[in-house]
Amino acid sequence: MTATPDFWLLPDAIFDGTRLRPGAALGIATGGSLALIDTPPPGAPIRRVTGTLAPGFLDLQVNGGGDALLNNDQSPQALHRMAAAHRRFGTVGILPTVITDAPEVLARAVDATLAAFAEPQPDRSLLGLHIEGPHLSIPRRGTHAAEYIRPFDTTTLGHVQRLRAAGIFVKITLAPESATPQDVARLAGLGAVVSIGHSDATADEARTLLDAGATCFTHLFNAMSPMLSRAPGVTGACINSTAYAGIICDGIHVADEMVGLAIRARPVPGRMFLVSDAMCTVGGSDHLRLYGKDIWLKDGRLVNAEGSLAGAHVTMAEGLRRLITLVGTSPETALDMATAAPARLLNRPDLATPEHRDAADLLLLDADWRVIATVAEILAQPG
């Protein structure tokens, strides 16, 4: 039996996971959403709100938040703090990311993820685990510590096996320099998403991993061999592929013109997704320590002692708005990049739609594409 809405919420438009639908209405009952329809039934109770309604953002690359950094604190409590910090800015699901570090750090991050998912009421904001390194290229390591970079090994394979056996989503970033096609095939066979990144490889070497089962690229343009006229590099291999690709849109990691160019150049739509690559300064203080060294937030940039960018200080909400207002991306494409595209990579179609969702997981955006509030907050207001 289909539930009857208490009333129909009628914003200016609703992003349904595919397109914007002006005039559409969303059924609301007991603090959650029901079906989406084009026009409310005659005489049905209606509540009008100004703005665009959309599913909450999904961020598949989050190093930290709220002063909790996974590489510094591998505990379920740190994961919950990270998720709560990003939820304040409209990101309702995160993929916590552990970067290159000592073997025991990765092991504890896996243990913490398993423990968090085994809790009596698991945090729905936690989507799995992203293992970024340590099997990368030293020349393209970025802020990753060179002393911990190493070839792919059975230890990492075992970690992925444990997570996948528990039904936990895993994304693992590898470089062709540190992993073989056979390694990629084993990981893909476990159901892990293998992402190519932090690599100085040639386009052909990157395509070899795609052929072996890699289906994604990590933060396009950053920490990868560039696209040149006679050497496409990892960047060119990514743009020309049908694989998924994450991209940071903060005006710092990638020029706005290059973000727009990449989106337009992809041969298959819907394969670009927005990531923050956020560090623990989002929702936290302006300073952190990584590998025992200081990183400071200066003029919107997180910079380590070597002068390298050390992650990002940006939210998905800021990235979405920049995509639309500065890059010139259509609102439908930008919303897809922040919600539906990551949901497709996660194989979680339930997270791509505003239907049958908790009201706290739905957002209202203003005419300038800023997050106004969650639908739960709107419903708590009188009237």
Residue pairs with C-beta under 8 A, 6 or more apart in sequence:
2 34
2 35
3 27
3 29
3 34
4 29
5 27
5 28
5 29
5 34
5 44
6 28
6 29
6 30
6 45
7 28
7 44
7 45
7 46
7 47
8 25
8 26
8 27
8 28
8 37
8 40
8 41
8 44
8 45
8 46
8 47
9 25
9 26
9 27
9 28
9 33
9 47
9 49
9 53
9 375
10 23
10 25
10 40
10 46
10 47
10 48
10 49
11 26
11 48
11 49
11 50
11 51
11 52
11 53
11 364
12 22
12 50
12 51
12 52
13 20
13 21
13 22
13 23
13 24
13 52
13 53
14 20
14 21
14 24
14 25
14 26
14 36
14 52
14 53
14 54
14 354
15 21
15 52
15 53
15 54
15 55
15 331
15 332
15 335
15 339
15 354
16 24
16 36
16 353
16 354
16 355
17 55
17 336
17 339
17 340
17 343
17 352
17 353
17 354
18 332
18 336
18 340
19 332
20 52
20 331
20 332
20 335
21 36
21 38
23 38
23 39
24 36
24 37
24 38
24 39
25 36
25 37
25 38
25 39
25 40
25 46
26 33
26 34
26 35
26 36
26 53
26 354
26 355
26 362
27 33
27 34
27 35
27 36
27 37
28 34
28 47
28 359
28 375
28 379
31 358
31 359
31 376
31 379
32 356
32 357
32 358
32 359
33 354
33 355
33 356
33 357
33 359
33 362
33 375
34 355
34 356
35 355
35 356
36 353
36 354
36 355
40 46
47 383
49 364
49 378
50 366
51 364
51 365
51 366
51 367
51 372
52 331
52 364
52 365
52 369
53 354
53 362
53 363
53 364
53 365
53 375
54 335
54 339
54 354
54 362
54 363
54 365
55 92
55 339
55 340
55 343
55 351
55 352
55 353
55 354
55 357
55 361
55 362
55 363
56 90
56 91
56 92
56 93
56 339
56 361
56 362
56 363
56 374
57 90
57 91
57 92
57 93
57 274
57 316
57 317
57 320
57 338
57 339
57 363
58 91
58 92
58 93
58 94
58 127
58 316
58 338
58 339
58 342
58 343
58 346
58 351
59 86
59 91
59 93
59 94
59 95
59 274
59 275
59 276
59 278
59 316
59 342
60 94
60 95
60 127
60 130
60 171
60 246
60 273
60 275
60 342
60 345
60 346
61 95
61 97
61 130
61 132
61 218
61 219
61 246
61 275
61 276
61 277
61 278
62 82
62 86
62 91
62 94
62 95
62 96
62 97
62 130
62 276
62 277
62 278
63 69
63 70
63 71
63 96
63 97
63 99
63 277
63 278
63 279
63 280
63 311
64 70
64 71
64 72
64 82
64 278
64 279
64 280
64 281
64 282
64 284
64 288
64 311
65 81
65 82
65 83
65 84
65 85
65 86
65 94
65 278
65 280
65 282
65 283
65 284
66 81
66 82
66 84
66 85
66 280
66 282
66 283
66 284
67 81
67 280
67 281
67 283
67 284
67 285
67 288
68 77
68 78
68 79
68 81
68 82
68 85
68 280
68 284
69 78
69 279
69 280
69 288
69 290
70 78
70 79
70 82
70 96
70 97
70 98
70 109
70 112
71 98
71 99
71 101
71 105
71 109
71 290
72 78
72 280
72 288
72 289
72 290
74 98
74 105
74 108
74 109
74 111
74 112
75 112
76 112
76 115
76 116
76 119
78 112
79 96
79 112
79 113
79 116
79 123
79 126
80 116
80 123
80 126
82 94
82 96
82 280
83 94
83 96
83 123
83 125
83 126
84 125
84 283
85 280
85 282
85 283
85 284
86 94
86 125
86 276
86 278
86 282
86 283
86 315
86 316
87 125
88 283
89 282
89 283
89 315
89 316
89 317
89 318
89 371
90 315
90 316
90 317
90 363
90 371
90 374
91 276
91 315
91 316
91 317
92 124
92 125
92 360
92 361
93 124
93 125
93 126
93 127
93 342
93 351
94 125
94 126
94 127
95 127
95 128
95 129
95 130
95 169
95 171
96 109
96 113
96 126
96 129
96 130
97 129
97 130
97 131
97 132
97 277
98 105
98 106
98 109
98 129
98 130
98 131
98 132
99 132
99 133
99 143
99 144
100 132
100 133
100 134
100 136
100 141
100 144
100 145
100 148
100 149
101 133
101 134
101 145
101 148
101 291
102 148
103 155
106 131
106 134
106 156
106 159
107 159
109 129
109 131
110 129
110 159
110 162
110 163
113 126
113 128
113 129
113 163
113 168
114 162
114 163
114 166
114 168
116 122
116 123
116 126
117 126
117 166
117 167
117 168
118 166
124 358
124 361
127 169
127 346
127 348
128 163
128 168
128 169
128 170
128 171
128 346
129 163
129 168
129 169
129 170
129 171
130 170
130 171
130 172
130 173
131 156
131 159
131 160
131 170
131 171
131 172
131 173
132 144
132 172
132 173
132 197
132 198
132 218
133 144
133 148
133 149
133 173
133 198
134 144
134 148
134 149
134 150
134 156
135 149
135 150
135 151
135 152
135 153
135 156
135 174
135 175
135 178
135 179
136 144
136 149
136 173
136 174
136 175
136 177
136 178
136 197
136 198
136 199
137 149
137 175
137 177
137 178
137 198
137 199
137 200
137 201
138 146
138 149
139 200
140 175
140 198
140 199
140 200
140 223
140 224
140 225
141 149
141 198
141 223
142 198
142 222
142 223
142 308
142 309
142 310
143 290
143 304
143 306
143 308
143 309
143 310
143 311
144 198
145 291
149 178
150 178
151 178
151 179
152 174
152 178
152 179
152 180
152 183
156 172
157 183
157 186
157 187
160 170
160 172
160 187
160 190
160 192
161 190
163 170
164 170
164 190
164 191
164 192
169 193
169 346
169 347
170 190
170 191
170 192
170 193
171 192
171 193
171 195
171 216
171 345
172 187
172 192
172 193
172 194
172 195
173 195
173 196
173 197
173 198
173 218
174 183
174 184
174 194
174 195
174 196
174 197
174 209
174 214
175 196
175 197
175 198
175 199
175 200
175 201
176 196
176 199
176 201
176 205
176 206
176 208
176 209
177 199
177 200
177 201
179 209
181 208
181 209
181 211
181 212
182 212
184 194
184 209
184 212
184 213
184 214
185 212
185 213
187 194
187 213
188 194
188 212
188 213
188 214
188 215
189 213
193 215
193 216
193 244
193 345
194 209
194 213
194 214
194 215
194 216
195 214
195 215
195 216
195 217
195 218
195 244
195 246
196 206
196 209
196 210
196 214
196 216
196 217
196 218
196 224
196 234
196 237
196 238
196 243
197 217
197 218
197 219
197 223
197 224
197 234
198 218
198 223
198 224
199 205
199 206
199 223
199 224
199 225
199 234
200 224
200 225
200 234
201 225
201 233
201 234
202 225
202 231
202 232
202 233
203 231
203 232
203 233
203 234
203 236
203 237
203 240
204 237
206 233
206 234
206 237
206 238
207 237
207 241
210 237
210 241
210 243
214 243
215 243
215 244
215 345
216 243
216 244
216 245
216 246
216 345
217 224
217 234
217 238
217 241
217 243
217 244
217 245
217 246
218 246
219 246
219 247
219 248
219 253
219 275
219 277
220 235
220 238
220 239
220 245
220 246
220 247
220 254
220 262
220 272
221 235
221 247
221 253
221 254
221 258
221 262
222 248
222 253
222 254
222 309
224 233
224 234
224 235
224 238
225 231
225 233
225 234
225 235
226 233
226 235
227 233
227 235
227 236
227 239
232 240
238 245
239 245
239 262
239 265
239 266
240 265
240 267
241 267
242 267
242 268
242 271
243 271
244 271
244 272
244 273
244 341
244 344
244 345
245 262
245 266
245 271
245 272
245 273
246 273
246 274
246 275
247 254
247 259
247 262
247 272
247 273
247 274
247 275
247 337
248 254
248 274
248 275
248 276
248 277
248 312
248 314
248 319
249 256
249 259
249 274
249 314
249 319
249 322
249 323
249 327
250 300
250 312
250 313
250 314
250 318
250 319
250 322
251 322
251 326
252 300
252 301
252 309
252 312
253 277
253 309
253 312
256 322
256 326
256 327
259 323
259 327
259 329
260 327
260 328
260 329
262 272
263 272
263 327
263 329
263 333
263 337
266 272
269 333
270 336
270 340
270 341
270 344
271 341
272 337
272 341
273 337
273 338
273 341
273 342
273 345
274 316
274 319
274 320
274 323
274 334
274 337
274 338
274 342
275 316
275 319
276 282
276 312
276 314
276 315
276 316
276 319
277 311
277 312
277 314
278 311
278 312
278 313
278 314
278 315
279 288
279 295
279 302
279 310
279 311
279 312
279 313
280 288
281 287
281 288
281 297
281 302
281 313
282 313
282 314
282 315
286 296
286 297
287 294
287 295
287 296
287 297
288 294
288 295
288 302
289 295
290 304
290 310
293 304
293 305
294 304
294 305
295 302
295 303
295 304
295 310
295 311
296 302
296 303
297 313
300 313
301 309
301 313
302 309
302 310
302 311
302 312
302 313
303 309
303 310
304 310
316 338
317 370
317 371
319 338
320 334
320 335
320 337
320 338
320 369
321 368
321 369
321 370
323 329
323 333
323 334
323 337
324 330
324 331
324 334
324 369
325 368
325 369
329 337
331 369
334 369
339 351
339 352
340 352
342 351
343 349
343 350
343 351
343 352
344 352
350 356
350 357
354 362
358 376
359 374
359 375
359 376
359 379
360 374
360 375
360 376
361 374
362 374
362 375
362 376
363 371
363 372
363 373
363 374
363 375
364 371
364 372
364 373
364 374
364 375
364 378
365 371
365 372
366 372
